[in-house]
Amino acid sequence: MTAHTWWLLLILTVAITALIYLINSRLRVHPFVALIVVTVGTGLAAGEPVAKLTESIEEGAGGTLGDVGLTLALGAMLGRLLSDSGATDAIARALVDRSGIRRLPWLVTAAAFVIGIPMFFEVGLIVLLPLIFGVARRLEQQGGTKGSPYVLLGVPAIAALSTLHGMLPPHPGPLTAMTGLHADLGLTLAVGLVCALPTVVVAGPLYARWIAPRLPEVRPDAALMAQFTGADRAATARPDGPGAQVRTDAPARTGISVGLAVASVLIPVALMLLRTLGETLLDESSGLRAGLTFVGEPLVAMLAGFLFALGVTLVGASRSGEETRTSLTDSLKSVAAILLIIGGGGAFKQVLQDSGIGDAIASAAKGAHLNVILLGWLIALLLSLTTGSATVGIVSATGIVAPLIGDGGGLEASLLVVAIGAGSLGLNYVNHAGFWLVKESFGMDLAQATKTQTVVQTLVSVLGLAMALLLSVFA
């Protein structure tokens, strides 16, 4: 490794340390401000031209908000419509009353696994938040749960969604790796499922059962939770001790049936799944494929679900348009801070990428003499950590290791796709938009978010690698 490579690694270490200090020290700098300050400092220290630095910040923040922010805003408004209808509370009551506490993490895992097939991690989590918050809030009211019910139910969703996002086609990262390594789609799907199922079980429900009692204080912000669950929007009390009360006065219900409310959530899922099937089964020149690709875009699919719920609210419920507009406006206020933080994380990611830190890591890893599956996993892990993008990690790692397996194909190529995807998920930390989404949505501090989001995705990463190495015995 050259002196310049070591210098870039030192810059990365200092940048992450500074970010943690600014947020957690007595300064208590807002995460968005801390991200922007550290991003500028990192770019200057790495020698990125000033003109290019500002472009990187704008591109990173704008690109991330374009991918996640608009969808998050629509998801927030959809969640408010669901909470106002009373559907979220009704579903939560049915799950808690009929399933029992022990089965709930497994049910959330199953729901996340299905929803995660066509959806990106962030979009899938947004869709699941009303259900997670609603069920967890009801468990909180009933008592008897060891630790935070929000962690107990949130961790399985994080594990399932992240596993599918990184390790299985038809998500963009695994599809890119599959194409670059000339892997067979059917074999890759089969191998991916074999690796994913035990990974999700261990990193999801089992880890949730262990970590939830150790994070009893985790609870989302009252305003944000009210938006998704329909709880009293004035409630601010936290259940910090015996006898503490949680205010649960529900807002006026709109009268939308639970079935129609659930349909509004399933519409985005169905459209994204149709897009996946179209891109897998139809020819690129097909007009039907082009149409399915468009309606299956996360933004368009979420918009369709929201418009369906909005139409049902205005036509079939006893609420005026003005009341609905006021409710939707309020829903956006609670996610404004999250949008800014996600944008800051995107800017940090882009500067790390444009400053050459990711390339330096890739060059160093390429010279290592390792098993090709382990090497692909390691490169994807390091690039994802340094650039803040799982997709960048997958694409770059695929390009580096592709020459090492010749023409590709066969079981080894499929296992390498899974390993690279698993590597891209590990060490998910402060320069990942998903980290900030989880942290802010669940009302966590940095340490709590590290013990959940970072540890869960690292468990997924390591377990995915282990399964790939185990199956490679038969290659």
N, C-alpha and C positions, 0 to 999 in steps of 0.2 A: 504494500500500500504506500502511496506517495504521501509526502508531507501535506499536500493540499487535501487529500482524502481525510487524513487525520484531523486537519483543521475543520473541515466540514462536519465531521462527527462531533468534535468538541462544541461547535456552534449549536448543533442540534441538542446536545446534552444541556448546555447552558440555557437554551431557549425554553425547553420543557421545565427545567428547574425554576426559571424566572416566572413562568406562567403559573406554576403551582404556588410560588411564594406570593405573587401579587393577589391571587384569589383567596388564599388561606391565611395570610399574615394579618396583622392588626390593620393593615391598609384596607382590607376587604374591598378591593377594586372589583367593579362589576365585570363578570366574565367577558362580555363583549368588548369593553375597553381594554382589558388585559390582553385579549387575543390580538386586537389591532396593534397595541403597543409592541408586543412581542413579535408580531409578524413583521412590522417595519424594522425593528432592530435586527431580526434574523436576516432579512434580505440585505440590509446594509453591511452586516458583518460578513456575509457570504460573498460580497462583491457584486451583487446584482445592480445593474445601472439604475439610477434613480427613476428615469422615465419608464423603464421596464418594470420596476418595482410597483409603481402605482397601477400600471396596467394589470399586473399579476393579482394585486389585491382586488381590483374591480372585477376582473374575470373570475377569480375564485369565489368571491362573495356572490356575484350575480349568477354565476353558473349553479352554485349550490342552492341558492334560493329559487332559481328557476326550476331545478329538479325536485326540490323538497318543499320550499316555502309555499308555493301556490297550492300544492296538494295538501299541505298541513293546514292552510287557511280554510280550504274547502272541507277538510276533515273535521276541523273545529266547528264549523257551522252545521255540518251534518250531525255531529255529536250533540249540539245544542237542540236541534230539531228532535232527535231521538229522546233526549232527556225531557224536553217539554211535553212530549207525547206520553211519557210514563212508560215507554217500552223498555228502556234500559233497566229500570227498577223492577219491572215485571219479570224480565228474563233472569235478572240476578236473584230474585226471590225464588223462582222456580228451580234454578240450579242449586241454591243453598238448601232449600227445603227438601229436595228430592235426592240430592247426591251425597251429602255429607262432606265434611271438611277434607277428609283424606283423599277423596276422589277428585276434588276440584282442581288441583294442579294438573292432574292427568287429563281432565276435560279441556282445560285451557291449552295444554300441549297439543291435543288433537285438533282443536279449533285453529291454533296457530299453524300447525302443519298443513292443514288444508288451505287456509288463506294464504300461506306463504308460497304455495306452488306458483301462482302467477304474479305475486306482488313483491316489490322491493322491501327490504327490511323496514325502512322508515314508514312507508305507506301501510304495510301490514300492521305495524305497531299502532299507527293512528287509528286504523279501523278497529283494533281490539281494545283500545283504551276505554271506551264506554263500558264494555263488558267487564274488563278487569277492575275498573274503579267501582262499578256498581256492585259486583259480587264482594269485593274486598270491603266496601263500606258496610254492607249488610253483615258480614262476618264480624266487623269491628263493633257493630251495635250489639250483636248477640254475645260477644265475648267468647272466651275459651280457646282462642287462637294463640299459640305461642309465637311471640314476635310480631312482625309487621305482616298483615295479610296482603298488603300491596306488593311486598317482596315475594311472598309465597306464591302469588299468582303471576307477578310480572316476570320473574326469572324464567319460568317455563316458556312463556311467549318469546322472550328474547332468544332463548336457546334454539327453539324451533325455527323462528324466522331467520336468524343469522345462518344456521346450518343450511337451509334451503337456498338462501341468497348466495352463499359462497361455494357450495359443493355440488349443486344439482342443476343441470340444464332444466328448463329453458332460460334461466337467468343469464344476463349478458356476459358476466365474467366466465362462468363455466362453458358457455357456448363458444366464446372466443378461444379459450384454451383448447376445447375439443377440435375446433377448426384448425388451429395452428399445429396441433399434434396429430392430426388426421385420425382422431379417435372415432370409434363407431358410436352413434347416438344411443341405440338400444342397449349396448353393453355398458356404456357410460352411465346411463340411467339406472341400470340394474346394480352396478357396482356402487354408484352413489347412494342408492337406497339402503344397500347392505351396510355401508359405512355410516349413513346418517341416522338410522334408527337407534342403535345403541348409544350413539353420541348424544342425541337429543334426550334420551332417557336419563343418562348420567348427569349431563350439564343442565338439564331442566328440572323435572320434579325432584330428583334425588338431591341435587345441590340446593334447590330451593328449600327443601325440608331442613337442611343443615344451616343455611345462612339466615333464614328468616328470623329465628329466635335471637340471633346476634345483632340484628338491626331493628330493634323494636320501635325506634323513634321515627322510622321512615313513614312519611305520610304526605301526599301531594298537597300543594297549596289549595286552600279552601275554595278560592274563586275558580281555579282550573277544574277541580274535582266537581264542583257544583255544575259546571258547564256540561260535563259528561254524564253525571248521575242524576241530576235534577234535584239535588239537595238544596236547602235554603241558601241562597246566594249571599246572605248576610252572615252565614256561619263562619266563625273563625277559630272556635275553640278546638284544641287538640286533646285527645284522650290520654293525658299524660300520667294519670294515676287512678287508683281505685275510686269508683264513684264518679269519675269525670263523665260529663255528658257530651254527646255529639248532637247538635241541633240538626234535625232531619225534616223540618217542615218542607213539604214538597211544593213546587210552584203549581200554578193552575195547569191542569192537563189539557191537551188539545183535543183529545178524543180519537187520535189515530190508532187504528188497531195494531196490535203487536205484530201481526203477520205482514202488514204493509211496511211497518218500520224496519223489520228484519229484511224485507225485500230490498229496501234502499241500501242496506249494507251489502247484500249479495249481488246487486247489480254491478258494482265495480269489480268484484271478484270474478263474476261470470264473463264480463267483457275482457278482462285481462287474460282469463283462461282461453277464451276464444281466439284472442290474438296469438297466444302460444301455439294452439293447435293449428292455426292458419299458417304461421311461420314454419311449423314443423312439417305439415302435410301438403301444403299447396306450393305450386311453382312461383318463382319470384315475379314472373310476368302476369300473374293472376290478378285481376281487378278485385276479386273477393278478398284476396290476401291483403291488398293495399287498404281496403276498407276496414278489415278486421284489425290491421296494425294501427290504424288511426284511432278507432274507437277503443282499442285496448291500451293506448298510452295512459299512464297513471293519472295524469291531469284530466284527460277527457273522460276516463272511466269514473273518476271521483266526481267530476262535474255532473255526469249523468245520474249518479246515485243521489247527489244533492238536489238536482232539479226534480227528480222523482219525489223525494221526500218533501220538497218545497211545494210542489203541485198538490200533493195529497193534503198537506197542511192547509193550504189556502182554499182548496175546494171542499174537502171533507171534514174540516175541523171548525170549531166555533172560535176562530181567532181572526182578527182583522189583519190586513196587510201591514198596517203601521205597527201593530204589536209584534208581528213576526220580524219586521225589519229591525226594530229596537233590540229584540232578542239576539238576532244575528250579529248586530253591531257590537253588543256586549261580549259575544263569544270571541270576537277577534281581539278584544283588549287583553284577554288573558294569555294569548299566544304571541303577543307582540314581542315580548322579551325573548321568548324562545327563538323567534325568527331572526332577531338580531344576533343572538349567540351562534346559531347555526351558520349565518352568513359570515361571522367572524372566523368560525372554524374552517369554512371553505376558503377564505382568504389565506389563512395560515397554511392550509394544505397546498394551495397553488404556489405560494412563495417557496415552500420547501421543494416542490417539484421543479420550478423554474430556476432556482438557484443552483441546481446541480447536486444537491445532497442525495437524492434518490439514485442518480447515475453513479455516484461514488460508491454507494452501498452495493449496487449491482456489480460493479467492476471488481470489488473486493471479494464478493461471494462467488463470482464466476471462477476465480482462481483456486477455490477450495476443492480438494479431491474427496468428494462425498458420493454416496449412493444417489442416483439420479432422482429418485422420489424424494429423498431427504433434502437434496439440493434445491429442487423446485419448491418445496415447502419453505425452506429457509429464505430463499430469495424473495418469494412472495410475502413472507412475514416481515422481512426487513423493509421492503419497499412500501408495503402498506403502512407500516409504522411511521416511516419517514415522510411519506407523501400524504397520508391521511385518506387514501383512496384504495379500497379493496380492488376495484377494477384496474387501477394503474398497476398494483402489485401483480395481478393475474396476467395482464397483457405483457408486462415487461418480463416476468419470470418465464412465460411461455416462449417468448422470443429467445431468451438466453439458453433454455434447456432443450428446445426443439432439435437443434443439430446433434444433440447427444444421443438421440434415440433413432437416428436414421430416418426411414420413411414413416415411422410411427405405426399406428394401428395396433390391434391386439389388446390383451389385458393390461400390459404395462402402460400403454398410452392412456387408457381409461383411468387407471389408478393414479397416473401422474396428473390428470385433470382434477381428480378429487383432492390430491395432496396439495396442489397449487392453490385450489380454491380454499382449502382448509387453512393454509398458511396465510392467505390474505385476510383472514378473520382475526388472527391472534393479536394480542397486545393493543386492542382497540382502546385508544386513549384520547387525550385532549385535542388532537388535531383531526378527529373524526366527527363528522356531523351527527352520526348516530349516538355517540357518547353524550353529546350535549342534549340531544332530544330525550334520551332516557333520564339523564340527570335532572333536567328542568321539569319534565313531565311528572316524575315521581317525587319531586321536592327533596332531592338528595344533595349532600355536600360532595366535595371531590372524593373524599375517602369512601363514602358509601357508594358512590357511582363506580369507583374502582373495584370494590368488592362485589358488585353486581355485574354491570356491563362489561368491564374489562376482564374480570375473572371468568365470567360465563363464556365470553367469546374466545378467550384463551383456552379454556377447557375444550370447547368445540374444536379449536384448531389442533390441539395436541391429540385428542381422541381420534379426530379424523385422520391425522397422520398415522397414528398407531394402527388403525383399521386398514389403511392402505398398505402399510408395511406388512401387516399380517397376511393380507390377501396376496401380496406380491410373491409369497412363497410358492403360489400355484402358477405364477406367470411363466 
